[in-house]
């Protein structure tokens, strides 16, 4: 599958559109669109490439990763997938906004289907494997395309860094254990697409990430 990357303004969130080229089916992962201009950019991309959205998937339910859920769900009438352990975060979108001094009104996230560790999500002929990586939040997951050799990790792992754990549901020791046991065991040449910042590889993070020494 192919990956298109959008960077939206709220906290510089990376939103990914994962596309199966053969069927033109796609999933939008961590929709961070906030406001009409960013929403239209996503719609224009989907329309231009004649894509069919089949899923909205959240690696976790912090505000910046889920703020565009409602718009996409209403626009394309597709299910929202996230882990059950993050349901309390999804229900408190407004409170999350207030923590960051954001005055916009946000509805709670309605999860259509709960993700489970080891589950395989079909996108056309492509597959994303769900890997539980709790620590940044209790329901954090990564999405691994074994065939095309990439993993979308949300805010678990970054280039040279790891996710913060001072937000509700965070646990630093748990996060480091998740990264070491669930992500660093992937092949070294696996491309890592994080929730913020540039892509990296599993091998580079093994060798150079100071938080994993």
ZADO-1210 file (C-alpha; in nm, 4 decimals, padded with zeros to 6 digits):
<atoms>
<atom x="00.0000" y="00.0000" z="00.0000" code="UNK" pos="1"/>
<atom x="00.0993" y="00.3597" z="-00.0514" code="UNK" pos="2"/>
<atom x="00.1064" y="00.6273" z="00.2184" code="UNK" pos="3"/>
<atom x="00.0111" y="00.9928" z="00.1698" code="UNK" pos="4"/>
<atom x="00.1092" y="01.2304" z="00.4494" code="UNK" pos="5"/>
<atom x="-00.0676" y="01.5481" z="00.5575" code="UNK" pos="6"/>
<atom x="00.0597" y="01.7781" z="00.8289" code="UNK" pos="7"/>
<atom x="-00.2174" y="01.9753" z="00.9928" code="UNK" pos="8"/>
<atom x="-00.1846" y="02.2799" z="01.2099" code="UNK" pos="9"/>
<atom x="-00.3068" y="02.1524" z="01.5457" code="UNK" pos="10"/>
<atom x="00.0207" y="02.0551" z="01.7151" code="UNK" pos="11"/>
<atom x="00.1730" y="01.9713" z="01.3739" code="UNK" pos="12"/>
<atom x="-00.0088" y="01.6410" z="01.3580" code="UNK" pos="13"/>
<atom x="00.0770" y="01.3909" z="01.0837" code="UNK" pos="14"/>
<atom x="-00.2389" y="01.2488" z="00.9286" code="UNK" pos="15"/>
<atom x="-00.1927" y="00.9506" z="00.6977" code="UNK" pos="16"/>
<atom x="-00.4007" y="00.8201" z="00.4104" code="UNK" pos="17"/>
<atom x="-00.3109" y="00.4575" z="00.3416" code="UNK" pos="18"/>
<atom x="-00.4155" y="00.3583" z="-00.0106" code="UNK" pos="19"/>
<atom x="-00.4486" y="00.0214" z="-00.1795" code="UNK" pos="20"/>
<atom x="-00.3566" y="00.1133" z="-00.5374" code="UNK" pos="21"/>
<atom x="-00.5335" y="-00.1846" z="-00.6950" code="UNK" pos="22"/>
<atom x="-00.8780" y="-00.1088" z="-00.5538" code="UNK" pos="23"/>
<atom x="-00.8398" y="00.2623" z="-00.4666" code="UNK" pos="24"/>
<atom x="-00.9732" y="00.1871" z="-00.1214" code="UNK" pos="25"/>
<atom x="-00.8138" y="00.3819" z="00.1618" code="UNK" pos="26"/>
<atom x="-00.8128" y="00.4432" z="00.5347" code="UNK" pos="27"/>
<atom x="-00.7533" y="00.7792" z="00.7004" code="UNK" pos="28"/>
<atom x="-00.5358" y="00.7425" z="01.0087" code="UNK" pos="29"/>
<atom x="-00.5358" y="01.0039" z="01.2862" code="UNK" pos="30"/>
<atom x="-00.7424" y="01.2731" z="01.1126" code="UNK" pos="31"/>
<atom x="-00.6088" y="01.6010" z="01.2494" code="UNK" pos="32"/>
<atom x="-00.8015" y="01.8413" z="01.0262" code="UNK" pos="33"/>
<atom x="-00.9284" y="02.1427" z="01.2167" code="UNK" pos="34"/>
<atom x="-01.1309" y="02.3984" z="01.0238" code="UNK" pos="35"/>
<atom x="-01.2810" y="02.4152" z="00.6782" code="UNK" pos="36"/>
<atom x="-00.9547" y="02.4695" z="00.4889" code="UNK" pos="37"/>
<atom x="-00.7883" y="02.1561" z="00.6252" code="UNK" pos="38"/>
<atom x="-01.1065" y="01.9515" z="00.5855" code="UNK" pos="39"/>
<atom x="-01.1311" y="02.0595" z="00.2228" code="UNK" pos="40"/>
<atom x="-00.7680" y="01.9660" z="00.1582" code="UNK" pos="41"/>
<atom x="-00.8464" y="01.6106" z="00.2654" code="UNK" pos="42"/>
<atom x="-01.1670" y="01.5942" z="00.0596" code="UNK" pos="43"/>
<atom x="-00.9868" y="01.7306" z="-00.2461" code="UNK" pos="44"/>
<atom x="-00.7149" y="01.4663" z="-00.2188" code="UNK" pos="45"/>
<atom x="-00.9660" y="01.1829" z="-00.1879" code="UNK" pos="46"/>
<atom x="-01.1709" y="01.3163" z="-00.4787" code="UNK" pos="47"/>
<atom x="-00.8714" y="01.3882" z="-00.7043" code="UNK" pos="48"/>
<atom x="-00.7395" y="01.0342" z="-00.6671" code="UNK" pos="49"/>
<atom x="-01.0866" y="00.8787" z="-00.6880" code="UNK" pos="50"/>
<atom x="-01.0465" y="00.7005" z="-00.3566" code="UNK" pos="51"/>
<atom x="-01.3070" y="00.5174" z="-00.1523" code="UNK" pos="52"/>
<atom x="-01.2664" y="00.5698" z="00.2217" code="UNK" pos="53"/>
<atom x="-01.3365" y="00.2463" z="00.4092" code="UNK" pos="54"/>
<atom x="-01.2109" y="00.3243" z="00.7613" code="UNK" pos="55"/>
<atom x="-01.1109" y="00.6006" z="00.9984" code="UNK" pos="56"/>
<atom x="-00.8448" y="00.4628" z="01.2327" code="UNK" pos="57"/>
<atom x="-00.7058" y="00.6286" z="01.5444" code="UNK" pos="58"/>
<atom x="-00.3712" y="00.5202" z="01.6855" code="UNK" pos="59"/>
<atom x="-00.4963" y="00.6831" z="02.0056" code="UNK" pos="60"/>
<atom x="-00.7568" y="00.9374" z="02.1088" code="UNK" pos="61"/>
<atom x="-00.5691" y="01.2471" z="02.2121" code="UNK" pos="62"/>
<atom x="-00.7387" y="01.5535" z="02.0676" code="UNK" pos="63"/>
<atom x="-00.4909" y="01.6287" z="01.7899" code="UNK" pos="64"/>
<atom x="-00.5203" y="01.2761" z="01.6475" code="UNK" pos="65"/>
<atom x="-00.8998" y="01.2593" z="01.6495" code="UNK" pos="66"/>
<atom x="-01.0263" y="01.6118" z="01.5928" code="UNK" pos="67"/>
<atom x="-01.1236" y="01.5331" z="01.2317" code="UNK" pos="68"/>
<atom x="-01.3080" y="01.2098" z="01.3097" code="UNK" pos="69"/>
<atom x="-01.6571" y="01.3540" z="01.3159" code="UNK" pos="70"/>
<atom x="-01.6168" y="01.5404" z="00.9865" code="UNK" pos="71"/>
<atom x="-01.4899" y="01.2339" z="00.8005" code="UNK" pos="72"/>
<atom x="-01.7453" y="00.9998" z="00.9554" code="UNK" pos="73"/>
<atom x="-02.0272" y="01.2286" z="00.8489" code="UNK" pos="74"/>
<atom x="-01.8782" y="01.2903" z="00.5039" code="UNK" pos="75"/>
<atom x="-01.8055" y="00.9290" z="00.4089" code="UNK" pos="76"/>
<atom x="-02.0306" y="00.7272" z="00.6441" code="UNK" pos="77"/>
<atom x="-01.7519" y="00.4905" z="00.7493" code="UNK" pos="78"/>
<atom x="-01.6632" y="00.3296" z="01.0833" code="UNK" pos="79"/>
<atom x="-01.4215" y="00.4791" z="01.3368" code="UNK" pos="80"/>
<atom x="-01.1723" y="00.2271" z="01.4793" code="UNK" pos="81"/>
<atom x="-00.9802" y="00.2769" z="01.8045" code="UNK" pos="82"/>
<atom x="-00.8831" y="00.0769" z="02.1126" code="UNK" pos="83"/>
<atom x="-01.1381" y="00.0413" z="02.3911" code="UNK" pos="84"/>
<atom x="-00.8817" y="00.1462" z="02.6519" code="UNK" pos="85"/>
<atom x="-00.8800" y="00.4963" z="02.5000" code="UNK" pos="86"/>
<atom x="-01.2563" y="00.5353" z="02.5218" code="UNK" pos="87"/>
<atom x="-01.2289" y="00.7678" z="02.8274" code="UNK" pos="88"/>
<atom x="-01.0064" y="01.0018" z="02.6208" code="UNK" pos="89"/>
<atom x="-01.2551" y="00.9978" z="02.3352" code="UNK" pos="90"/>
<atom x="-01.5359" y="01.0896" z="02.5698" code="UNK" pos="91"/>
<atom x="-01.3382" y="01.3879" z="02.7033" code="UNK" pos="92"/>
<atom x="-01.2429" y="01.5713" z="02.3860" code="UNK" pos="93"/>
<atom x="-01.3746" y="01.9005" z="02.5222" code="UNK" pos="94"/>
<atom x="-01.1778" y="01.8643" z="02.8437" code="UNK" pos="95"/>
<atom x="-00.8656" y="01.7850" z="02.6420" code="UNK" pos="96"/>
<atom x="-00.9151" y="02.1044" z="02.4441" code="UNK" pos="97"/>
<atom x="-00.9488" y="02.3073" z="02.7618" code="UNK" pos="98"/>
<atom x="-00.6194" y="02.1646" z="02.8917" code="UNK" pos="99"/>
<atom x="-00.4446" y="02.3255" z="02.5933" code="UNK" pos="100"/>
<atom x="-00.6388" y="02.6531" z="02.6080" code="UNK" pos="101"/>
<atom x="-00.8375" y="02.5738" z="02.2928" code="UNK" pos="102"/>
<atom x="-01.1832" y="02.7304" z="02.2992" code="UNK" pos="103"/>
<atom x="-01.3394" y="02.5397" z="02.0082" code="UNK" pos="104"/>
<atom x="-01.6281" y="02.3062" z="02.0900" code="UNK" pos="105"/>
<atom x="-01.5624" y="01.9360" z="02.0284" code="UNK" pos="106"/>
<atom x="-01.7946" y="01.6385" z="02.0384" code="UNK" pos="107"/>
<atom x="-01.6836" y="01.3156" z="02.1986" code="UNK" pos="108"/>
<atom x="-01.5438" y="01.0476" z="01.9705" code="UNK" pos="109"/>
<atom x="-01.7868" y="00.7697" z="01.8868" code="UNK" pos="110"/>
<atom x="-01.5927" y="00.4463" z="01.8300" code="UNK" pos="111"/>
<atom x="-01.7668" y="00.2118" z="01.5879" code="UNK" pos="112"/>
<atom x="-01.5350" y="-00.0868" z="01.6369" code="UNK" pos="113"/>
<atom x="-01.2750" y="-00.1544" z="01.9047" code="UNK" pos="114"/>
<atom x="-00.9279" y="-00.2497" z="01.7837" code="UNK" pos="115"/>
<atom x="-00.7597" y="-00.5531" z="01.9363" code="UNK" pos="116"/>
<atom x="-00.3948" y="-00.6523" z="01.9432" code="UNK" pos="117"/>
<atom x="-00.3103" y="-00.8776" z="01.6492" code="UNK" pos="118"/>
<atom x="-00.6216" y="-00.7855" z="01.4532" code="UNK" pos="119"/>
<atom x="-00.5771" y="-00.7427" z="01.0776" code="UNK" pos="120"/>
<atom x="-00.7607" y="-00.4581" z="00.9061" code="UNK" pos="121"/>
<atom x="-00.8290" y="-00.5140" z="00.5381" code="UNK" pos="122"/>
<atom x="-00.8018" y="-00.2125" z="00.3073" code="UNK" pos="123"/>
<atom x="-00.8788" y="-00.3393" z="-00.0393" code="UNK" pos="124"/>
<atom x="-00.6118" y="-00.6015" z="-00.1040" code="UNK" pos="125"/>
<atom x="-00.3846" y="-00.4546" z="00.1630" code="UNK" pos="126"/>
<atom x="-00.3587" y="-00.5329" z="00.5329" code="UNK" pos="127"/>
<atom x="-00.2695" y="-00.3398" z="00.8464" code="UNK" pos="128"/>
<atom x="-00.1826" y="-00.5420" z="01.1565" code="UNK" pos="129"/>
<atom x="-00.2752" y="-00.3855" z="01.4903" code="UNK" pos="130"/>
<atom x="00.0085" y="-00.3806" z="01.7469" code="UNK" pos="131"/>
<atom x="-00.0785" y="-00.2655" z="02.0990" code="UNK" pos="132"/>
<atom x="00.1816" y="-00.0166" z="02.2259" code="UNK" pos="133"/>
<atom x="00.0401" y="00.1267" z="02.5514" code="UNK" pos="134"/>
<atom x="00.2300" y="00.3932" z="02.7394" code="UNK" pos="135"/>
<atom x="00.1649" y="00.7250" z="02.5664" code="UNK" pos="136"/>
<atom x="-00.1994" y="00.6391" z="02.6274" code="UNK" pos="137"/>
<atom x="-00.3446" y="00.3130" z="02.7510" code="UNK" pos="138"/>
<atom x="-00.5065" y="00.2370" z="02.4159" code="UNK" pos="139"/>
<atom x="-00.2218" y="00.3379" z="02.1864" code="UNK" pos="140"/>
<atom x="-00.1719" y="00.1111" z="01.8858" code="UNK" pos="141"/>
<atom x="00.0635" y="00.0915" z="01.5901" code="UNK" pos="142"/>
<atom x="-00.0472" y="-00.0185" z="01.2425" code="UNK" pos="143"/>
<atom x="00.1951" y="-00.2457" z="01.0588" code="UNK" pos="144"/>
<atom x="00.1963" y="-00.3212" z="00.6872" code="UNK" pos="145"/>
<atom x="00.4110" y="-00.6328" z="00.6790" code="UNK" pos="146"/>
<atom x="00.4087" y="-00.6597" z="00.2989" code="UNK" pos="147"/>
<atom x="00.5072" y="-00.3001" z="00.2252" code="UNK" pos="148"/>
<atom x="00.7368" y="-00.2689" z="00.5244" code="UNK" pos="149"/>
<atom x="00.6054" y="00.0305" z="00.7162" code="UNK" pos="150"/>
<atom x="00.4485" y="00.0953" z="01.0539" code="UNK" pos="151"/>
<atom x="00.2377" y="00.3935" z="01.1634" code="UNK" pos="152"/>
<atom x="00.3107" y="00.4410" z="01.5320" code="UNK" pos="153"/>
<atom x="00.1101" y="00.7411" z="01.6523" code="UNK" pos="154"/>
<atom x="00.2904" y="00.9120" z="01.9390" code="UNK" pos="155"/>
<atom x="00.4694" y="00.6038" z="02.0723" code="UNK" pos="156"/>
<atom x="00.7983" y="00.6555" z="01.8872" code="UNK" pos="157"/>
<atom x="00.9583" y="00.9484" z="01.7052" code="UNK" pos="158"/>
<atom x="01.2841" y="01.0110" z="01.5254" code="UNK" pos="159"/>
<atom x="01.5283" y="01.0312" z="01.8158" code="UNK" pos="160"/>
<atom x="01.2579" y="01.0492" z="02.0795" code="UNK" pos="161"/>
<atom x="00.9548" y="00.8812" z="02.2342" code="UNK" pos="162"/>
<atom x="00.6049" y="00.9937" z="02.3234" code="UNK" pos="163"/>
<atom x="00.5330" y="01.2098" z="02.6247" code="UNK" pos="164"/>
<atom x="00.3755" y="01.0364" z="02.9208" code="UNK" pos="165"/>
<atom x="00.2601" y="01.3309" z="03.1328" code="UNK" pos="166"/>
<atom x="-00.0882" y="01.3323" z="02.9779" code="UNK" pos="167"/>
<atom x="-00.3823" y="01.1257" z="03.1095" code="UNK" pos="168"/>
<atom x="-00.3154" y="00.7550" z="03.0604" code="UNK" pos="169"/>
<atom x="00.0601" y="00.7977" z="03.0205" code="UNK" pos="170"/>
<atom x="00.3170" y="00.5626" z="03.1741" code="UNK" pos="171"/>
<atom x="00.6836" y="00.6034" z="03.0777" code="UNK" pos="172"/>
<atom x="00.8092" y="00.2615" z="03.1842" code="UNK" pos="173"/>
<atom x="00.5201" y="00.0953" z="03.0040" code="UNK" pos="174"/>
<atom x="00.5879" y="00.2987" z="02.6894" code="UNK" pos="175"/>
<atom x="00.9562" y="00.2029" z="02.6772" code="UNK" pos="176"/>
<atom x="00.8648" y="-00.1627" z="02.7270" code="UNK" pos="177"/>
<atom x="00.6075" y="-00.1393" z="02.4451" code="UNK" pos="178"/>
<atom x="00.8609" y="00.0128" z="02.2077" code="UNK" pos="179"/>
<atom x="01.1310" y="-00.2410" z="02.2877" code="UNK" pos="180"/>
<atom x="00.9091" y="-00.5494" z="02.2789" code="UNK" pos="181"/>
<atom x="00.6525" y="-00.4566" z="02.0135" code="UNK" pos="182"/>
<atom x="00.8259" y="-00.2165" z="01.7719" code="UNK" pos="183"/>
<atom x="01.2019" y="-00.2733" z="01.7876" code="UNK" pos="184"/>
<atom x="01.1384" y="-00.6406" z="01.7109" code="UNK" pos="185"/>
<atom x="01.0229" y="-00.5442" z="01.3602" code="UNK" pos="186"/>
<atom x="01.2795" y="-00.5646" z="01.0757" code="UNK" pos="187"/>
<atom x="01.5448" y="-00.2907" z="01.0890" code="UNK" pos="188"/>
<atom x="01.4480" y="-00.1519" z="00.7473" code="UNK" pos="189"/>
<atom x="01.0834" y="-00.1014" z="00.8475" code="UNK" pos="190"/>
<atom x="00.9843" y="00.2606" z="00.7788" code="UNK" pos="191"/>
<atom x="00.8373" y="00.4289" z="01.0870" code="UNK" pos="192"/>
<atom x="00.5701" y="00.6937" z="01.0325" code="UNK" pos="193"/>
<atom x="00.5198" y="00.8862" z="01.3589" code="UNK" pos="194"/>
<atom x="00.2383" y="01.1132" z="01.4722" code="UNK" pos="195"/>
<atom x="00.4648" y="01.4189" z="01.4557" code="UNK" pos="196"/>
<atom x="00.7881" y="01.4952" z="01.2740" code="UNK" pos="197"/>
<atom x="00.9795" y="01.3074" z="01.0034" code="UNK" pos="198"/>
<atom x="00.9764" y="00.9381" z="00.9199" code="UNK" pos="199"/>
<atom x="01.2563" y="00.7154" z="01.0437" code="UNK" pos="200"/>
<atom x="01.3371" y="00.3431" z="01.0500" code="UNK" pos="201"/>
<atom x="01.3368" y="00.0794" z="01.3201" code="UNK" pos="202"/>
<atom x="01.7110" y="00.0258" z="01.2693" code="UNK" pos="203"/>
<atom x="01.7951" y="00.3925" z="01.3147" code="UNK" pos="204"/>
<atom x="01.5948" y="00.4139" z="01.6350" code="UNK" pos="205"/>
<atom x="01.7672" y="00.1042" z="01.7723" code="UNK" pos="206"/>
<atom x="02.1051" y="00.2589" z="01.7041" code="UNK" pos="207"/>
<atom x="02.0563" y="00.6281" z="01.7749" code="UNK" pos="208"/>
<atom x="01.7490" y="00.6942" z="01.9905" code="UNK" pos="209"/>
<atom x="01.8865" y="00.8112" z="02.3300" code="UNK" pos="210"/>
<atom x="01.5639" y="00.7185" z="02.5108" code="UNK" pos="211"/>
<atom x="01.6073" y="00.3521" z="02.4170" code="UNK" pos="212"/>
<atom x="01.9648" y="00.3011" z="02.5386" code="UNK" pos="213"/>
</atoms>
